[in-house]
Amino acid sequence: MENQDRTSPACKDDDCMFQVMGDLISCSSGNPTCGLASLLEAEESCFHDNALIAATQEINKVLLNIPEDAKGRNLSFLQTKMGILLAWVEHDTEQIAGAITADSDKEAVTAALKLKL
């Protein structure tokens, strides 16, 4: 299965940073902490064996089968200090002053993303 973007041109650059303000999660230029939800595929190697190749393909199939968001947001992975969150995100937006980002303290990110830790 070839790696596919769900939509474009979201996160074309390598510097897509998530930001949270209330119920809005969006991405703008900054620390790369947000990317479209798909896993990279690679050839078999000592660190990426057949089991991981098969799992990657299955996970990508699951992600591609999630219905598109009615609000037009992109299915994305948010990278935090606590782990990765799958979320609907508006991409290519302006930076929001005072928004919570991955650079914010753990408690602020946990609260903003409503994480269950």
N, C-alpha and C positions, 0 to 999 in steps of 0.2 A: 504494500500500500504506500503510495507516494504521500509525503507530508504535504498537507493542504492548509491554506489559510481559510478560515470561515468567511471572512470578508476582508476587504482592503479599502483604503490604504492604512488602516490602523497600525500603529507602531512600526512604521517602516524603518525608523532610526533605531540605533542601539541604545538610546537613552530615554526609554519610556518609564517614567516614574509615577507610581500610583499616589493619589492624594484623596483624602476623605474629608468631607465637610458635611456633617449631618448625615442624611441618607444618600448623598451624592458621592459616588466613587468614580473618579476620572483619572486620566493619565495626561501628563504634559512632559516637557523636556526636563531631564534631571537624572538622578541616580537610577540606573536601570533595575527596577523592581517590579515591572509589569510586562507581561508578554501574552500574545494570543495563546489560547489553550490547545496545544498539541505538543506531543513529544517528538524529539528528533530521532530519526532512524539512522542506524549505523551498520556497517558490516560486522560480521562475527569477529570477535577478538577475545583475548584472555580476560578482559574486563566487561565485555558485552557478548555473552554467550547466547545460544539458541533460545534458552528460556527467557532471557531478557528481550530478545528480538520478538518473540511471540507475544510477550506481555505488552511490549510497546505497541505492536500492531493492534492488539485487542483494546488497549486503552484509547488509542486514537480513534478506533471505530466507535467506541462508546461516546467519546467527545463529539464526534461528527454527527451522531444520532440525536443529540440534544436539540430540541426544537429551537429555532432562532428566537431571540428576545423580542417581544412585542414593542419594546421601546427603542429598538435598533442598537442596543449596546452590544459589545463584543464579549464573548466568553473568553476569560483571561485567567492566567495564573498570577497571583500577587505573592511576591517573595517577601516574607517578614523574618525577623530574627527568631521567631518561634516556629516557622515552617511555611508551607505554601497553602494558599487559599484559592479555591476556584470561585470566581465571581463574575457578574455582569458589569462591564466597565465601559464608560464613554471614553473614547480615545481622541488624541490630538486636540486637547483643550488647553486653555491658558492656565498658567499657574494660579492657584487660589491662595491669597495671603492668609496665613493662620491655619491652613489645612494640616491634618495629620498625615504624615508620610512614614515610610519605613525607617527614616532617620529619627522619628519621634521616639520618646521613651516607651518601653514595653507596655506599661500600664495604659498609656494613651492609645497605642495601636490596638491593644486587646479590647479596650472599650469601644473604639471607633468601628472596628470590624466585627464586634460582638462575638469574639472568639471564645470557644469553650476549651479552657486549658485545665 
